[in-house]
Amino acid sequence: MQKVYFQHEKGKGLIEENEVYGNALAGIWVTTGSSPILRKNRIHSGKQVSLLNLSKRIVVVGQVGVYFYDNGHGLLEENDIFNHLYSGVQIRTGSNPKITRNKIWGGQNGGVLVYNGGKGVLEDNEIFDNAMAGVWIKTESHPILRRNKIYDGRDGGVCIFNKVETSA
């Protein structure tokens, strides 16, 4: 699957058992109040992002598997997210997804990046073998991390800085 488009604000839907890979432009982009369910997908080898949710704003981001932006929500469950040029998952600007029982690994930067006011619940995930930290939390973000296995990264397991509040 090269791209899937949610073209309306507050989009919903079920994306299940797909392989999303090798995209040059857009793994998964969830934005502007959208709340899809993403389950049992293989999302890998991304050059930028693969499932694209367009709204009034076009933002260019790079090398990410799943990108939650501008109050993007939804459920990311039982996916295999790996081998991205940057991070497997990014959460920012008021986004608050539930990320549970995923494997997030082999990122050439970090596993999960939560920043610029990102939130989210990361629960029961396996985050490993990333070139940098398993989870980066920065710039006034407030995620909840619960029962995750974070290991074999080449930097810290969880790196927290720049006015951050967490519940672990």
C-alpha positions as CSV (number, residue, x, y, z in Angstrom):
1,M,0.0,0.0,0.0
2,Q,1.6,3.2,-1.0
3,K,-0.7,5.8,0.6
4,V,-4.1,6.0,2.3
5,Y,-5.8,9.3,2.5
6,F,-8.2,10.6,5.2
7,Q,-9.2,13.9,3.6
8,H,-11.6,15.3,6.2
9,E,-11.0,16.8,9.6
10,K,-12.1,14.5,12.4
11,G,-11.7,11.5,10.1
12,K,-12.3,8.0,11.5
13,G,-11.9,4.5,10.1
14,L,-10.3,1.1,10.6
15,I,-7.0,0.3,8.9
16,E,-6.3,-3.3,9.7
17,E,-3.8,-6.0,8.5
18,N,-2.1,-3.9,5.8
19,E,1.5,-3.6,4.8
20,V,2.5,0.1,4.5
21,Y,6.1,0.6,3.3
22,G,8.7,2.3,1.3
23,N,6.8,5.6,0.9
24,A,8.7,8.6,-0.4
25,L,6.2,11.2,0.8
26,A,3.7,10.1,3.2
27,G,3.6,5.7,7.2
28,I,0.6,7.2,8.8
29,W,-0.4,10.9,9.4
30,V,-3.3,11.5,11.8
31,T,-4.2,15.1,12.4
32,T,-6.9,17.7,13.2
33,G,-9.1,15.7,15.6
34,S,-9.0,12.5,13.5
35,S,-9.4,9.3,15.4
36,P,-8.7,6.2,13.3
37,I,-8.1,2.6,14.5
38,L,-4.8,1.3,13.2
39,R,-4.5,-2.4,14.0
40,K,-2.2,-5.3,13.1
41,N,-0.4,-3.4,10.3
42,R,3.2,-3.7,9.2
43,I,4.5,-0.2,8.8
44,H,8.1,-0.1,7.7
45,S,11.0,1.2,5.6
46,G,9.5,4.7,5.5
47,K,11.4,7.6,3.9
48,Q,9.0,10.1,5.4
49,V,5.4,9.3,6.7
50,S,2.8,6.4,5.0
51,L,-0.9,7.0,5.9
52,L,-1.8,10.6,5.1
53,N,-4.6,12.6,6.7
54,L,-5.0,15.9,4.9
55,S,-6.6,18.9,6.5
56,K,-6.5,22.6,5.9
57,R,-2.8,22.6,6.8
58,I,0.0,20.8,4.9
59,V,3.0,20.1,7.0
60,V,6.1,18.4,5.6
61,V,7.6,16.0,8.1
62,G,10.4,13.5,7.5
63,Q,11.1,9.8,7.9
64,V,8.4,8.8,10.4
65,G,6.3,5.7,10.5
66,V,3.2,7.0,12.3
67,Y,2.8,10.8,12.9
68,F,0.1,12.3,15.2
69,Y,-0.1,16.0,14.8
70,D,-2.5,19.0,15.6
71,N,-4.8,17.1,18.0
72,G,-4.6,13.8,16.2
73,H,-6.0,10.9,18.2
74,G,-6.9,7.3,17.7
75,L,-5.8,3.8,18.6
76,L,-2.5,2.3,17.4
77,E,-2.7,-1.3,18.4
78,E,-0.7,-4.5,17.6
79,N,1.3,-3.0,14.8
80,D,4.9,-3.8,13.7
81,I,6.6,-0.5,13.1
82,F,10.2,-0.7,12.0
83,N,13.1,0.5,9.9
84,H,12.3,4.2,9.5
85,L,14.9,6.8,8.7
86,Y,13.8,8.9,11.7
87,S,11.4,7.6,14.5
88,G,8.8,5.0,14.4
89,V,6.1,7.2,16.0
90,Q,5.9,10.9,16.6
91,I,3.3,12.6,18.8
92,R,3.0,16.4,19.0
93,T,0.8,19.6,19.4
94,G,-2.0,18.3,21.5
95,S,-2.2,14.9,20.0
96,N,-3.4,12.2,22.4
97,P,-3.4,8.7,20.9
98,K,-3.5,5.4,22.7
99,I,-0.5,3.3,21.6
100,T,-0.7,-0.3,22.8
101,R,0.9,-3.7,22.2
102,N,3.0,-2.5,19.2
103,K,6.6,-3.5,18.3
104,I,8.5,-0.3,17.5
105,W,12.0,-1.0,16.4
106,G,15.0,-0.4,14.2
107,G,14.5,3.3,13.8
108,Q,17.6,5.1,12.6
109,N,16.9,7.8,15.2
110,G,14.5,7.0,18.1
111,G,11.6,4.7,18.7
112,V,8.9,7.2,19.9
113,L,9.2,11.0,20.0
114,V,6.7,13.0,22.0
115,Y,7.2,16.8,21.8
116,N,5.7,20.3,21.5
117,G,2.8,19.6,23.8
118,G,2.2,16.0,22.8
119,K,0.3,13.6,25.1
120,G,-0.7,10.0,24.6
121,V,-0.8,6.7,26.5
122,L,1.9,4.3,25.6
123,E,1.1,0.9,27.1
124,D,2.4,-2.6,26.8
125,N,4.6,-1.8,23.8
126,E,8.0,-3.4,22.9
127,I,10.4,-0.6,21.9
128,F,13.9,-1.8,21.0
129,D,17.0,-1.6,18.8
130,N,16.7,2.1,17.9
131,A,19.8,4.1,17.0
132,M,19.0,6.6,19.8
133,A,16.6,6.6,22.8
134,G,13.6,4.3,22.8
135,V,11.4,7.2,23.9
136,W,12.2,10.9,23.7
137,I,9.9,13.2,25.7
138,K,10.5,17.0,25.4
139,T,9.1,20.5,25.2
140,E,6.1,20.6,27.5
141,S,4.7,17.2,26.6
142,H,2.7,15.0,29.0
143,P,2.6,11.3,27.9
144,I,1.7,8.4,30.1
145,L,4.1,5.3,29.8
146,R,2.8,2.1,31.4
147,R,4.2,-1.5,31.2
148,N,6.4,-1.0,28.1
149,K,9.6,-3.0,27.4
150,I,12.2,-0.5,26.3
151,Y,15.6,-2.1,25.5
152,D,18.7,-2.4,23.3
153,G,18.7,1.2,22.2
154,R,22.1,2.9,21.5
155,D,21.2,5.8,23.8
156,G,19.0,6.0,26.9
157,G,15.8,4.0,27.3
158,V,13.7,7.1,28.0
159,C,15.2,10.6,27.6
160,I,13.2,13.5,29.2
161,F,14.0,17.2,29.0
162,N,12.6,20.8,28.4
163,K,9.7,21.3,30.8
164,V,8.1,17.8,30.7
165,E,5.6,16.1,33.0
166,T,5.1,12.3,32.8
167,S,3.3,9.5,34.5
168,A,5.2,6.3,34.3
